[in-house]
Amino acid sequence: MVKKFFKDKKFKKEAIRNIPLGKAATVSDVATAVAFLAAESSSMITGTSLLVDGGWTAK
């Protein structure tokens, strides 16, 4: 979703600077979270949001 915005090097640098882990999430990062939520190991997780944002919202 941010691919268009990340073409602007200044915007990308500022956005990455605001992510505590220092990188934007990849498709693989999101897919791993989705696979976890679809697995039996997450069967007791209900009614919550799983943020895959490198700590952006925790700042």
BELMOGI-V916712 format. One record per residue. N is the residue number from 1. RES is the residue in one small letter. PHI is phi in whole degrees, 0 to 359 (none if undefined). PSI is psi in whole degrees, -180 to 180 (NA if undefined). Layout:
N_RES_PHI_PSI ; N_RES_PHI_PSI
This chain:
1_m_none_-26 ; 2_v_262_0 ; 3_k_309_-45 ; 4_k_299_-43 ; 5_f_289_-34 ; 6_f_288_-8 ; 7_k_293_-26 ; 8_d_279_105 ; 9_k_302_-37 ; 10_k_294_-45 ; 11_f_298_-46 ; 12_k_300_-46 ; 13_k_300_-44 ; 14_e_293_-42 ; 15_a_297_-47 ; 16_i_297_-36 ; 17_r_298_-28 ; 18_n_271_1 ; 19_i_257_115 ; 20_p_307_-35 ; 21_l_281_-8 ; 22_g_78_16 ; 23_k_205_155 ; 24_a_279_151 ; 25_a_295_146 ; 26_t_258_170 ; 27_v_302_-40 ; 28_s_297_-40 ; 29_d_301_-45 ; 30_v_290_-43 ; 31_a_299_-37 ; 32_t_296_-41 ; 33_a_295_-42 ; 34_v_297_-44 ; 35_a_298_-40 ; 36_f_299_-47 ; 37_l_295_-26 ; 38_a_277_-12 ; 39_a_273_158 ; 40_e_301_-31 ; 41_s_296_-14 ; 42_s_251_19 ; 43_s_297_-21 ; 44_m_265_4 ; 45_i_268_120 ; 46_t_220_151 ; 47_g_55_45 ; 48_t_220_169 ; 49_s_250_137 ; 50_l_255_111 ; 51_l_271_125 ; 52_v_244_75 ; 53_d_225_14 ; 54_g_67_16 ; 55_g_99_2 ; 56_w_308_-51 ; 57_t_283_-14 ; 58_a_278_-14 ; 59_k_295_NA
